[in-house]
Amino acid sequence: MQNPNLQKKLKLHIANSDDNPILDLLKDLHYADIAELLNDLSLDNSIYILKLLNKDITSDILTELDEDVREKILESFSTKEIAEEIDELNTDDAADIISELPDHKKSEVISQIEDIDHAKDIVDLLRYKEGTAGSLMEKEVVQVNENWANLRCVKEMRAQASKFDIVHTIYVINNDGILKGRLSLKILLTTATDTAIKEVYNPKITSVSINEDVEEVGKIMQKYDLFVVPVIDEIGRLVGQITIDDMVDIIKDEAEKDYQMAAGITEDVEADDDIKALTRARLPWLILGLFGGLASVFIMQGYEEIMQSENMKKLFFFTPLIAAMAGNVGVQSSAIVVQGLANDVIKGSMWSRLLKEISLSIINGLVLALFILIFGFFMNYDFMFSLTISIAMVSVIMIAGIIGTFIPILLHKQGIDPALATGPFITTSNDIFGIYLFFFIAKLILVF
């Protein structure tokens, strides 16, 4: 929500210290929209507005702010003020914000959180390794014992639910806290008050381990159409849950990371970051591209005798075409494989995938080679010259397809993000192989 007119009004009222008009302008806005406004305002103006609003909304606004904006705002807050904001948040959001604080400030903030149980839950979450289900989950869950009767279950649920903003589902546990299943609200309302929960709960429930990778959690939630998934510890005890809104944020972050990596950007940066950060993120792959280009120069120098022949030197005019086709095919192949790996749909043996890729490359190469032959006919090129380029085109496409297919798979097997193979790495390597193969085949056929 970009509203320049609203921003102008807010700036004017802040300058005049007109607090009531500011509150009137913001009262009907969602906290995410207010956060978007603050992202575009100056730091002083953002802090002024946050100090003016109630804690029950400012805490939510903080979770929606850009990380760099939130960091600057929290630097201006005392540890007591941060603790007050943390007290209003769910444990997962609270842990995320505290994890961004400097080490010396983390313990100070935690020590000043009034709700001791809330503070303990946050500390527990901070102990989990980043990127695991434990680090993403929230501790706020409604749970009932399988041995309770319906009436007691309702009373206990009321007491628990009063502490939470949203109740996603009702979990059933045993006396040891082991997750047993889930309870339908409809069943609860239509069952006699003296009925034991173990007689009516649904034991079919999908859960994830606290050490499960968040990407795997996302795949599980997608596969089973879950909007919330419980998290259990090593012995099966219920310890929290992950909701779809948190998973959407993870998926968005991963997509942005993969997109930047595919474009040859090594760090997570944004357009408004400083020049130093942008340079550090973009320069490494540009250097790789430079060395790749220099390698191509040396290859072409090795066939310098082509320039001595009036008929053969036209081959040099086709090097950009060969390099471009090699790069395009490689990127297409790697993009499909990376997507398949991300969605866990890469099945079958390596040999069957090799055969499939070679078959696809031959079909695409022959179609494109036909266009080369037609082009050569209209340009009055010698048939053998056009045929040489066509054969080189098919060969280059095959090699580029194979490289684009297997490099991501090999990276994935080594635990490296396969998205690394969809950008400059594939383009540069295929340029080098493509140009070398082009001149090698031309020399074999045309004998120069």
N, C-alpha and C positions, 0 to 999 in steps of 0.2 A: 504494500500500500504506500504509494508515493503521493504525498499531498503537499506541494510547495506552499499553497495558501495557508494550510494549517500550521506549517512550520513557521511562516512569517508571523502569524498571530501569536504563536507560543513565544517566539523570540521577543516580540513587542511587550507581551504581558510580563515576561521574566525581567526585562529591562526596567519595567515600571513596578515590579514586585506586586503585581495584581494576581494574588494566589487563587481567589475564587473563580475568575474567568478561566484560569488554566485548568482547574478541576472540572469546570463545566465542559470544556472542550474535550477532555479525556474520559469523562465518566462513562460514555457509551462505547468506548473502544475496547477491543480485545487486548489482552496483555501482549500478545505477539505483535499487534499493530503498534502499540506504544513502544515496544522494543525497537521496531523498525524505524520509528521516528527518532528515537534516541541515538540510533546508530549514525544518523545523518546530522545530528546537532553537535555543537561543541561540547567538550567534556564538562565545562562549568555549567552549561545549561542542562545537560543530562543529569548531573548530580543534583541540581536545584529541583528538578521535577521529581526525582526519586525520593528526595528528602520530604517532599510535599505529600506524596501518596502514602496510603496505608500499607503496612507491612504485608498484609495478605495478598496484595497484588504486586508489590515491588519485588518480592522473592521470585514470583513467576516471571516477571519481566527480566530479571537477571539471567534466568536460564535461557532466554531467547536472544539475548544480545550477542553480537559478534564477539568472539573470544578476546580479540585485542581491545575492544571497547570495554568489555567487562573487566579485563585485567586492570585497565587504567582507572576505572571507577572504584574497584575494590581497593586499589592502592590509596585512595583518598578516604576510605572508611576505616574507622577504628576496629580493632578485633571484636569489641563488644557489639558494634553495629553489624558486622558480618555474621556474628553468632546469632543475632536476632533474626536476620534474614534466613539463615540456615535452619533455624527452628521451625520455620513455616513450610519447608520443602520436604518432599518425599526423600527417602534415604538415598535413592540412586542419583537424583539431581543434586542433593546436598554433597554427596561424595565427589561428584564431578567437579563442582565448584571448589571444594576444599583442595582437591588434587592439583588445581591450577595455582594455588597459593605458594609463596616461598616456604621452604621447610620450617624456618623459625616461626612463621606465622600460623602454620597448620595447628600445632599443638596448643597455641594460645587461643585460637578460635574454638577448637574442640572443648577445651577446658571451661569455656564460658557459655556453652550451650546449656540451657536450663533443664531441658528434658534429658535426664541421664540415660534412659533407655534408648532414646533417639541417638544420642551421642555414641553409645556402644555399638548400635547398628551401623552407623556411619564408619566407625573405626574398623568394624568387621569387613565392610565393603572395600575399604582402602587397602586391605591386606591382599586382596585377590589380584592376580596378574592381569595387566591391561590386555584387552582383547579376548578375555574369557567371559563365560556366562556370569560368573560370580561378580565380575567388575561392572557388569551392565544391569544386573537385577536390582529390584527394589525389595525391601524387607517387609513392606506393608501388605500382608495377606490376611484374608479371613479364613480361619481353619477351625474345624469342629472335630470332636473325637467320635470315632465309630461306635463307642459304647454309650454315648449320650442318647437320651430319649429326645423326641422331636421338640417337646416344650422347652427343655433345657437348651437345646441347640439354638432355638430362636432367641432366647435371652442372651446367650453368650455371643451370638452374632450381632445383636444390637449393641452390646458393649464394645465389641471390636470395631464394628463399622462406623461408630460415632467418631473414631479417630481418623478415618480416611475420607478423602474427597470422592473417590470412586471405588466401588466394589466390582471387580471384574468377574470373579468366580468364587465358589465356595469349595475349599479343599477339605478332604476327609483324611485324618491321620489316626494312628493307633496310640497306645499309651506311651510308646517310645518316640513318637514324633515321626514315624515312618509314613510316607505318603501312600495312601491306599486307593484314592480315587477322587471323584468330585461329586458334589451334591446339586441336583437341579432345584431351583427355587420353586418351580411348579410342583415337584414332588413334595417338597417341604410343606407347601401350603395346602396340599390336598391329602396329606397323610395324618392319621390320628396322632394326638399329642403324646401318647405313651409308646409310640412305635420307635424302636431302636434305629439309629441312623445306619448301622451296618446291614440292616435288612432292605434299605431303599437306595443307598448310594450307588453311583455308577463306577465300577472298578476300572473301566477302560479310560485311561488317561495317558497322554504323551508328556513326558518330562525330559529335561536335559540335565546333565551333570554340571556342577559349578566350574569344572575345568574345561568344559566344551568350548571350542573356538566359536566366536560370535558369528562367523560366516556360516558355520555348520548349523547354528541355532536358526539363522535366517532361512536356510534351506529347509529345515524341519518345519518351521512355521509356514513357509510357502507351500510345502508339499501337503500338509494336513489342514491348510486354511485356518490357522490358529490366530486369534487376536491377542492371546495371552498364553504363556507356557510356564509351568512351574519349574523351579530349579531345586535339585536335590543334592545332598552331599554324598560322600563316598559310601555311606551305609544306607542311603535312601531316605534320609530325613528331609522334610520340607524346610528350605531355608529362605525362599523368596520366589519371585516371579519376574518374567520379562514381558513387557507389553509391546504391542505393535508399534506404538509411537516411538519408543526407543529404538526398535529395530529399523524403522524407516530412516531414522537419523543415521544409523550405522550404514545402511545400504546406500544412502545419499553420499556419505563421506567416502565410502569405498569406490563408488562410481566416479566421483570427482578425482580421487587419487589415481584410479586406473586411466581415466581420460588424460590427466596431466602426464602420467608416465608414458602413455602411448604417443603423446606429443613431444616426448623428449624433455620433460620437466622433472627433475630429480627430487624436488621438495614440494611440500604443500604450500603454495603461494596464491595470492589473489592479486587482481589487477592494481589495487591501490597500495600494495606493499612497496617498501622503499626500493630504490635501484639496486642496493647492495644485495638484498634478499632475492630479487628477481634475477640478477646476474648469476648469483651462486646456484640458483635452481636451473637456469637455462644453459649456461656456458659448457658444462661437461659434455653434453651430447653434441653440442656444436663443434667442440674440439674433436670428438669421435668422427663426426661427419667430415671435418677437415682432413683428418688422416685417411679416411676412406676415399675422399676425392683425390688426395695425393697418390694413393695406391693405384687408382684408376689412371692417373697421369703416367705412372711408371709402366703400367701395362700397355698403354697406347704407344709409349715411346719404344717399346719392344717390337712394335710392328711399324716402325718408321719407314721401312722400305715401301710401304703401300703408297706413300706420298710421291714416290718416284714414278709410279705408273699412272698415266692419265686416266685409264679405265678404272683402276682400283681405288684411287683416292676418294671416289664417291662414297666408299664404305664409311669414311669418317663422318659423313653427314647423317648416317643412320645410328650412330652411337647414342645420341640422346633418346631416340625412340626405343632402342633395346634396353637402355638403363631404366627408362620410365616404365616400360612394360614389366621388367623384372621387379622393380619396386612396388608397382601396383598389385601384381599377382601375389607377391609375398605378404603385403599388408592385408589383402583380402583373406588369404589362407589363415594367417595368424589371428586375425580378428575373429573368424569363425571358431577356431580352435579354443581361443581364450574364452570366448562366450560359452562354449560347450563345457570347458573345465569349470567355469564359474557356476554353471547350472547343473553340473554333475551329470552330463548326458553323453560324455565321451565313453563309448562302449566298444567292445571288441578288441581284437589283437592289434598290435602295431603293424603287422604285415597286411592285414585287411585294410587298415587305414592307408597304408602306403599304396596298395593296389588301387584303392578308390581315388586317391589324390593324383596318381599317375594317369588314370583313365580320364579324370576331369581335365587335367592339364593338356592331354592329347587332343581332346575335343575342342577346348577353348583355343589351343594353339593352332589347330588345323583351320578353324574358322578365321582366325586373324591372319594366318598365312595366306589364305585365299585372297583376302583383301590386299595383301602385299603384292601378290602376283597380278591382280587386276590393276593395281596402281602402277606397277612396273610396265605392264602392257601399254597403258595410255601414255606413260612417260618415255616410251621407246627404249627401255632398258633392255640389255641383253638378258635372255631367258635364264641362263645359268647364274647371272648376277642376282636376279630377283629370286631365283630358287634358293640360292645361298642364304639370302636374308631371311627367307621363309623358314628354312630348316633351322637356322640359328634362333629364330623367334620361337619355334616350337620347343627347342631344347632349353632355351632360357626360361620359358614359362614352366616347363617341367621342374627344373632345378629350383626355381623360385618358389613354386608350390610346395615342393618337398621341404625346403628350408623353413618356409612359413608355417608348415604343419608341425614339424618335429621339434623345432627349437622351443616353442611354448611348452610342449609336452615334457621335454627334457628338463626345462627350468622348473616346471611344476613338480616333477619327481625329485628334484634336488631341494625342494622347499623354497624356491625363489618365485616371486610373483610373476606369472607368465605374461602379464600385461606389459612387462618390460620388452617383450619381443614384438610388440605391435607397432612400434614407432621407428625412430632413426636407426636402431640396431638392425632391424630386418631390412630397411630401405638401403642402408649403407652396404651391408654384406651382399645383398642381391645386386646392387650396382656393380660391385667389384667382380663377383662371379659372372654376372651377365656380360660385361664388357670383355672379360677374358675369354669366355666361351664363344662370344660372337667372332672375335678375331681368329681364335683357334680353328673354328669351323670354316671360316672364310679362307684361311690359309690352306686347309686340307682340300677344299673343293676347287678353289680358283687357282691354287698352286702359284703363289707369288714369292 
